[in-house]
Amino acid sequence: MEEFKLKDGNRIPALGLGTWQLTGETCVKAIRKALELGYRHIDTAEIYGNQREIGKAIRGFPREELFITSKVWTNHLRHDDVLGACERTLEELGTDYVDLYLIHWPSEEVPVRETLEAMRELKRKGKVRSVGVSNFEVGHLKEALGVARDLVVNNQIEFHPYRYPKEVHEFCKRERIVVTAYSPLGRGRLLQDPKVREIAKRRVRTPAQVCLRWALQKGAVVIPKASSVEHLREDMQIFDWELSEEDIRALDALNRGLSVLE
């Protein structure tokens, strides 16, 4: 499993398992299957409502081998609320710390300085190893870096060939902020795209592997959601080959600023 080095010195696996909308026993079984196959990076958030299931699934696996990301929701961004939300997350996950803790969305109500001060406190106490943000545009990132340049090491954003946020991506690269690509398959829409399928056929790969490899070659961590052994295994097979520059340009040309969240 390849890794990216964060600017605080910690390392993040380049492939993780996204768990949004994975709940109940389906969630538990998917994570256990993933861990058995070699996944070590699990992505969750307090708003997903599945942290207890994830805690159940990781029980018995060496904690030091895992990389767990969680996110604090928008109604918990005040200083004391951040601390309380993190404690609940740790209790639900059954762990003493999370490897990466993110501000899930930027807020117009709560100054980012207040939230990041609480995050810094959590890091100082060892409850959080690394701190980052999610869904931050360039303006939000500039504000965050203005108050905690050393602290913010990751920005998790919607990132796939139909929505390639180049300005945010380039800014993050300049500031040594690792990007994590969520919905890297465009919620499945990209799997039927003629160009993606043509590249996949020519490369003797699957459309999902082509999309994940595209993001990986952009320098992004990818966190596709999968629950079947077939798809979990398929998503892991993205490290021992490369897309050509021509392939990358063809996939870049699919960008239409289309959010699959809308």
C-alpha positions in Angstrom: 0.0 0.0 0.0 1.5 3.3 -1.1 1.4 6.3 1.4 1.6 10.1 1.2 3.7 12.0 3.7 1.8 14.8 5.5 3.7 18.0 6.3 3.5 17.2 10.0 5.5 14.1 9.4 2.7 11.6 9.7 1.8 9.3 6.7 -1.6 8.6 5.2 -2.3 5.5 3.1 -3.1 6.4 -0.5 -6.2 4.2 -0.6 -8.9 4.2 2.0 -12.4 2.9 2.4 -15.1 5.5 2.3 -18.0 4.7 4.6 -20.7 7.3 3.9 -24.1 5.5 3.8 -22.5 2.3 5.1 -24.4 1.4 8.2 -25.3 -1.6 10.4 -23.9 -5.1 9.7 -23.2 -4.2 6.1 -20.7 -1.6 7.4 -19.2 -4.0 9.9 -18.8 -6.8 7.3 -17.4 -4.4 4.7 -14.7 -3.1 7.0 -13.7 -6.5 8.2 -13.4 -7.7 4.6 -11.4 -4.6 3.7 -9.0 -5.1 6.6 -8.5 -8.8 5.8 -7.7 -7.8 2.2 -5.0 -5.3 3.4 -6.9 -2.0 3.7 -5.7 0.1 6.7 -7.3 3.5 6.1 -10.9 3.9 7.1 -12.8 7.2 6.5 -15.8 8.2 8.6 -17.5 11.2 10.2 -19.7 11.8 13.2 -22.6 12.7 10.8 -22.4 9.3 9.1 -23.8 7.6 12.2 -21.6 4.5 11.7 -18.7 5.1 14.1 -19.9 2.4 16.6 -20.1 -0.1 13.7 -16.6 0.8 12.7 -15.4 0.4 16.3 -16.9 -3.0 16.3 -15.3 -3.9 13.0 -11.8 -2.8 13.9 -11.8 -4.6 17.2 -9.0 -7.2 17.2 -6.9 -5.5 14.6 -3.7 -3.8 15.9 -4.6 -0.1 16.3 -1.1 1.1 15.4 -1.6 -0.5 11.9 -4.8 1.5 11.2 -5.3 5.0 9.9 -8.7 6.3 10.9 -10.1 9.6 9.7 -13.2 11.3 11.2 -14.8 14.7 10.9 -16.5 17.1 13.2 -20.0 18.3 12.0 -21.0 21.9 11.4 -23.0 22.2 14.6 -20.0 21.3 16.8 -17.4 23.9 15.6 -17.3 26.0 18.8 -14.3 25.3 20.9 -15.9 23.2 23.7 -18.2 21.5 21.2 -15.2 20.3 19.1 -13.7 18.8 22.3 -17.0 17.1 23.2 -17.6 15.8 19.6 -14.1 14.3 19.5 -14.6 12.5 22.8 -17.8 11.0 21.5 -16.1 9.9 18.3 -13.3 8.2 20.3 -15.8 6.5 22.5 -17.9 5.3 19.6 -14.8 4.1 17.7 -13.4 2.5 20.9 -10.0 4.1 20.4 -7.8 6.6 22.2 -7.1 8.7 19.2 -7.9 9.3 15.5 -5.2 9.6 13.0 -6.8 12.5 11.1 -9.6 14.8 12.3 -11.2 17.2 9.8 -13.6 20.2 9.9 -16.3 18.6 7.7 -17.5 21.9 6.1 -16.5 25.5 6.4 -18.7 27.7 8.6 -20.0 31.2 8.2 -21.1 31.3 11.8 -18.0 30.1 13.7 -14.6 31.6 13.1 -12.2 29.0 11.8 -9.6 30.2 14.4 -11.8 29.0 17.2 -12.3 25.5 15.7 -8.6 25.1 14.9 -7.6 26.2 18.4 -9.7 23.3 19.7 -8.2 21.0 17.1 -4.7 22.0 18.2 -5.6 21.3 21.8 -6.8 17.8 20.8 -3.5 17.2 19.0 -1.5 18.4 22.0 -3.4 15.9 24.2 -2.7 13.1 21.7 -6.3 12.5 20.9 -5.7 13.6 17.3 -2.6 12.8 15.3 -3.2 15.1 12.3 -5.6 17.9 11.6 -7.3 18.9 8.3 -10.4 20.3 6.6 -13.0 19.1 4.2 -14.9 20.9 1.4 -12.7 24.0 1.8 -12.3 26.3 -1.3 -9.2 28.5 -1.8 -10.6 31.4 0.3 -11.4 29.1 3.2 -8.0 27.5 3.0 -6.3 30.9 3.0 -8.2 31.9 6.2 -7.4 28.6 7.9 -3.7 28.8 7.0 -3.7 32.4 8.2 -4.4 31.2 11.7 -2.8 27.7 11.7 -0.5 27.2 8.8 1.4 24.4 10.5 -1.7 22.6 11.6 -3.8 22.0 8.4 -2.3 19.1 6.4 -5.2 17.7 4.5 -8.2 18.9 2.5 -10.9 16.3 1.6 -12.9 17.3 -1.4 -15.1 16.0 -4.1 -12.6 15.0 -6.8 -13.1 13.0 -10.0 -12.9 13.5 -13.8 -16.3 15.1 -13.9 -15.3 17.5 -11.2 -11.6 18.4 -11.1 -11.2 21.4 -8.8 -7.9 22.4 -10.3 -7.6 25.8 -8.6 -8.0 24.2 -5.1 -5.8 21.3 -6.0 -3.0 23.6 -7.2 -3.3 25.7 -4.1 -3.1 22.7 -1.9 0.0 21.4 -3.7 1.7 24.8 -3.2 0.9 24.7 0.5 1.9 21.1 0.9 -1.7 20.1 1.8 -2.5 16.6 0.8 -5.8 16.3 -1.0 -8.2 13.4 -0.3 -10.6 12.6 -3.2 -14.1 11.6 -2.0 -16.6 10.3 -4.5 -13.7 9.4 -6.8 -16.0 7.4 -9.0 -18.6 10.2 -9.3 -21.0 8.0 -7.3 -20.8 5.5 -10.1 -21.6 7.9 -12.9 -18.1 7.7 -14.4 -18.3 3.9 -14.7 -20.5 4.3 -17.7 -18.7 7.1 -19.4 -17.6 6.1 -22.9 -14.1 7.7 -22.7 -13.5 6.0 -19.3 -14.6 2.7 -20.6 -12.5 3.0 -23.8 -9.4 3.7 -21.7 -10.3 0.8 -19.3 -10.7 -1.6 -22.2 -7.4 -0.5 -23.8 -5.5 -0.8 -20.5 -7.2 -4.1 -19.6 -8.5 -2.5 -16.4 -11.9 -1.6 -15.0 -13.5 1.8 -15.3 -13.2 2.2 -11.5 -9.5 1.4 -11.6 -9.0 4.0 -14.3 -10.8 6.7 -12.2 -8.9 5.9 -9.1 -5.6 5.7 -10.9 -6.3 9.2 -12.4 -6.7 10.7 -9.0 -3.7 8.9 -7.6 -1.5 10.2 -10.4 -2.8 13.7 -9.5 -1.3 13.1 -6.0 -4.6 12.6 -4.3 -5.6 10.0 -1.7 -8.6 8.1 -2.8 -11.4 6.8 -0.6 -14.0 4.9 -2.7 -16.9 3.2 -1.0 -17.2 -0.5 -1.5 -18.8 -3.4 0.4 -18.3 -6.5 -1.8 -15.1 -8.4 -1.8 -15.0 -8.1 -5.6 -15.1 -4.3 -5.5 -12.8 -4.0 -2.5 -10.2 -6.2 -4.3 -10.7 -4.3 -7.6 -10.1 -0.9 -5.9 -6.8 -2.2 -4.4 -5.3 -3.0 -7.8 -4.3 0.6 -8.7 -0.6 0.7 -7.7 1.4 -1.4 -10.1 0.6 0.4 -13.4 0.1 3.9 -14.8 -2.1 5.9 -17.1 -0.3 7.6 -20.0 -0.1 11.4 -20.3 -2.5 11.1 -23.2 -5.0 9.1 -21.0 -4.7 11.8 -18.2 -5.4 14.6 -20.7 -8.4 12.7 -22.0 -9.8 12.2 -18.5 -9.0 15.9 -17.6 -11.2 16.9 -20.6 -14.2 15.3 -19.0 -14.2 18.0 -16.4 -17.5 19.8 -16.4 -17.6 21.1 -12.8 -20.3 18.5 -12.1 -20.9 17.8 -8.4 -22.5 14.4 -7.7 -23.8 15.8 -4.4 -26.3 18.1 -6.2 
